[in-house]
Amino acid sequence: MEVILKEDVDNLGHRGDVVKVAQGFGRNFLLPRKLAIEATAGNKAVIEQMKASSVRRSVKEKSDAELLLQQLEQVALEFKRKTGDNDHLFGSVTGADIAQALEAQGFHIDRRKVHLEEPLKSIGEFLIPVRLHREVTAHVKVTVSKEADAE
């Protein structure tokens, strides 16, 4: 199945690209989330208009992302979690937790833009990449510490 991407999709392509995907991936993931439209003859005619507006939008988004990058580089987040033996966390700190903490500080970052390989499950300091734009990635300092015992 051929689709035209309306947004950048990791490991697939950028906005305006015509890509071939599996039938199920297109129908069950890309189309319902409005990340792509079917590549029909009529839609292919619209691609040129989409690409022109995409270039203008991308330039503006990149400049906004660079401003946000300078602000995010100054941010340090701290999470307190319960720990067990060997300072191993009972829970974990996920991308959603980081996005929620950034939201509390006034930054509107989608949780999918926080790129954690896997949730943080140990105490320490971490630099977490936040992808603001395909060419702009900020690194937020996250500190996970032991919660004080209530004994």
N, C-alpha and C positions, 0 to 999 in steps of 0.2 A: 504494500500500500504506500502511495506517495502522499506526503503531507507538506504543508508550508508552515514553518515555525513562526509563531507570533511572538514568542519570547525566547531568550537563550535557554537551552536545555543542556545540562552537563553531559559530556560524552556523546552528544548527538549533533549539535550545531548551534548556529546563532540565528537571531531574529531575521526572517526573510529568506532563509535557506530552504530549498526544496530537498527533502531527504526521503529515502525509502526506509520504512520501518515495518515490523511485523504487524499483521492485521490486528491481533489482540492488543498490542502495545498502543497502537494508534487509537483504536475504538474505546479501550477501557481506561487509558491513562491520559494521553495527549488531548484528545478531543473533549472529554468531559471537563477537564481542568482549563480549557480554553488556551492551552499552550500551542495549539496548532489548528489549522483548518485543512480540509481535504484539498488535494491539488487537482481541482477540476479545471477545465479550459477557461471558464469564467474567472475562477480564482487566480489562475496563472496570469491573467491580464492585469489583475490588481497588484501583483507582486512589485512591479516597478514603482507604483505610488507608495506602497508600503516601505520599500527600501529607501526612497527619498526621505520620507518622514522619519524612518528609523535612524538614518544618519544624523538628522537634526536632533532627534530625541537623545541619541547616544552621546552626542557632544555635550548636551546639557546635563545628562545623567552623570557623565564622567566628571564634569567640573563640580557638580554637587557632591559626588562621591569623594573627590579630592579634598573638599572642604570638611566633609564628615570624617575623613581619614585623619586629618590634623587634630580634630576634637577627640576621636576615639583612641588615638595613641597616648593621650593623657589619662585615660580611664583605667582604674584598677578596681577589680571586683573581688569581694571576699565572701566566701561561703563557709559556714560553720556546720559541720555534720558530725553525727555520732560515729564513734569508731570502736572497733573491736581490738582483738589482739594484733600486734605488729602494726598498729595504726592503719589498718585496712578499714575502709568506710563500709558502714552497713548499707547505705544507699549509694547514690552516685550523683555527680553533677553532669547534667546533660546540656545539649545545645539549647533546648527549650528553657532551662533554668538560666542560662547565660543571657538569652534574648529577653527573658522576663526581667532580669536584673538591669539590663541596659534600658529597658522600657521605663523602669522605675526612676532612672536617672535622666529621662527625657529623650532618649535615642529610640527611634522607631525602626528596629531591625527585625526582619523576618527570621524566624528560628531556622529556616532552611539555609540562610546565608552564613550561619555559624558552622564552620567546618571542623567538626570533631571526628577523628578517626573512630573513636569509641568513647563512651562516657568516662569521666574522670573518677577513678575508684581509689585514689590514694591521696595522702596529704602532701602538699607541696605547692610550688609556684609553677604556673604554666603560661605559655604564650599561645593564645588561641586565635587562629586566623578567622577573620570575618570578611567574606567576599562582598564588597560593596558594589563592584562593577566588574566586568570581565577582565579589565586591566588594572583594577585598584583593589588591593587587599590590605585591610588593617589588621594589626595584631593587638589583641586586648590581653592585658595581664590579669590572670585569674589566680587567686590564692585560695586554696582549700585548707582549712585548719580544723583542729579538734574542738568539738563543742565542750564547754566546761561542764563537769559533772555536777549534778544538783544534790549531791550527798552532803 
